[in-house]
């Protein structure tokens, strides 16, 4: 009987070890042949040690004279036959899908139940047996200790192998560009954990974005992945979902506020191409790595949910080359911008708004930082970096829980890109510029949309979208994808910056005069921009969205049919500035303002601050009192104005250097009451020398203050 017992013990131990190895291997916890062998031997020894320990205990209390009581034990070992269907891969049609998911537990439970029944029979056999000597229990105890030790050593080695495979170092976040949009992200291997600390509030949404690696081989690119997010909290809440990754774009994923525990201290993110079984979520066990697949993960990060009670979302649109003198209703009666004129009528319009520099990057950074170019570091060929003491509006809003994105078309001119300090505070920077090949035939006309056959029907395919239309389309898609969040969206449009014939303008010929070409481009931009603004207003969060539309600088045709280079002229400096949002009454405001007043105004509306480095101005209050200052050139030229006069002072200095680089030039003074776009201005400085001297002194002090940060 002892031989039969040992044989059945050996077979059942082996089958149990193989069974557990098979189940664990399916879940990805086996790291090679040696790892599987260690687990099999470890489980077999653990099983055998429990069987031997049970017999040792019974022999110690009721030592039998013969080995016949071991018959019940042998039969209990033979119950391992209930594991065979699973090991042999026999398919069973279970009555409910949930039973299929827990199939291994069903077989194991059946084996354990019948096995336990015969354990009770063994107990009664020992109680009824003829008493014998206890000395034999020593051999059983030695065998038990040997199997325990072997099982411990094998199991420990297997666990260490799994931990080494799990503890793959996840790279630090770095910039990744997907389809023109750049974000800080990590390449996260399949089944690898990423844990980040959290401090959620009562209205916090967990946001992240996913994408395939841009340079991943085709066999490692994935289309559908299962994402699991475990929260470290008292509730131990787990969130899981399937997402579809595009071939070349970021995909936003948001966990609503009700899914984020208020007491969560951290969250762990993991993904795989298959959904993990429910028991893994309960045990918190993680598999070893099973593939070379990786995906990009940007985040996770906490964002604030948008509602009627929260501070508003913000959309800022800056248009290069759009001055007030080409904006219908502000500086001209011509129908250059009929749709934007309608938008302006429903907004707070500033009739005397001026740019800080007739340059796109400089003006855009002034709008974002609330200071002039000589402080934020963007002017001429210098593109930053912005001093760390300055905090741009996207930075402070990101800290307040806003999701932030910029669509800058920066690739065209290598200025407002992710690599520049412009990107500080933005979660996502899309600097792509989707401008088509503009080479056209001698008689260039709009091409008809292509036709596509669908069965027996012919439908017109949607024509490709180019230029700033594509930029607005991408911005609109991002806003829609994040409409449940408080967001800050910055859009810079450069289509008017170069007068190039484009097919979407509908011109009969490519050889149009610059004025007509500009008018056609502006009319087209007016149409697509008004559509974008309408989509923002009618989006889910549109009622609680603050919209700002501004020109970066104007296009000057005053000297003739050809636009002059950007300079300190009235058409270049005076720009449209429109503000619309909750609580703002439509009106026309005639006070002098600068586009650098926009950032502190937005900070005030969003209940935050740009810090002590920026004056607390507010376009919607009474805190705007300074005379607008604009700068350009090398050597540096400065202009300032009040309601009646404008001075232009040639400083003789190189921008961002404390000492003058050449002889100081003269100052010119213009009487603005006599200005018309056609007549221009004449210098009044010789007749107002005292005023010029006083004003130059003020500008000298202004320049000295700016120089303290150079």
Helices and strands as residue ranges (DSSP letters): H 2-26, H 32-61, H 70-78, G 79-83, H 84-87, H 97-101, H 103-128, H 137-166, E 174-178, E 181-189, E 194-197, E 204-212, G 218-220, E 224-232, E 238-244, E 251-255, G 257-259, E 266-272, H 278-283, E 294-304, E 313-319, G 324-326, H 338-345, E 348-354, H 360-369, H 373-376, E 378-379, E 382-383, H 393-399, E 403-407, G 410-412, G 421-423, E 428-430, E 451-454, E 457-460, H 467-481, E 487-493, G 495-497, G 503-505, H 514-537, G 542-544, E 545-551, H 570-573, E 577-580, E 587-594, H 597-605, E 629-632, E 637-641, E 645-650, E 667-671, G 672-674, G 685-687, H 689-707
